[in-house]
Amino acid sequence: MYARAIFQAAQDEGKLDEVAADLAALAGALEETPELRAFLRNPQIDPPEKARVLEEIASGADELVRNFLRLLAEKGRAGELVETNAELEALVAKAQNRLAVELTTAHELSDDEARSIVEQIEKASGRTVEASRSVDPSLVGGIVLQVGSFRADGSVRGRLERLRQELVTAH
């Protein structure tokens, strides 16, 4: 709800990229500072105090972001900034027709291999793909694609696990 509100306001003012970048930077700082996160999530600390701290931290941010942070604090939602930012990022990606994909392979992909996979996903989805890559040797071979909550497991480990399940349930 809050992410949609700032998304709409930023879009209306033509500041979507700037607002999303400011909020992402603040959420990143929050993730890297457990003390600050604990402070914002502490129900014993008054919302105006949380708003004051957020205003200090966000002094260089766009006015829309500063107002949004004050609203979050007043509504007792300051501790949800990281989650709100994740929702905003998803809304921005959808509006810009982007798809965030995580490619996990057993071995490091070459840039050409990764580009080829990304191009196939772009053709299939009709969207611009932003891919992050990671390596998990326990996959043995193949690839695992993660898009939001959707997971496509084409790894050798995944195939072996499915085969094991079939053998267990066949008895």
C-alpha positions, 0 to 999 in steps of 0.5 A: 500500500505504501509502496504503491502510494510513493510509486504513484506520487513519484510517477505523477511528478516525473521523479520515479528514477530519482525517488526509487534510487533515494529509497533504495539507498536508504533501504541499503543503509538500513540493511547494513546497520542493524542498530538503525533497523532495531531502532526503527522497529522498536515499538517503545520509541515514539514515531516522532523520534523515528521521523526525526532520525529518518529526516536526518539520514535522508536530508539529501534525498528528494522532498517526496522521499523525505515526506514519505519517510515522515509518513511511514514513521507517523503511521508506525511503519518506519521499520518496514522501509526495507520491505516497502523498498522491495515492493517499490522496486518491483512496481518500478520494474513492472512499469519499465517492463523489466524482469529481474532474474537470478541465474544460478549455475554449477560453474561460472558462466562466460559472458557469452553464455549468460548473454545467450540465456538472457536473450532467450528469456527476453524473447520468451517474456517480451521484457528487458531482463536484468540478470544476476549470476551466482555459482552453486557447485552442489547443483552438479550441472545445469541451471536454476532460474529464479524470477520473483517467487517462480523457480525453474530448476534445470539442475542435475541435482534437481533432476536427481531429487525429482527422480528420487521422489518418483522412486520413493512414491512408486513403492 
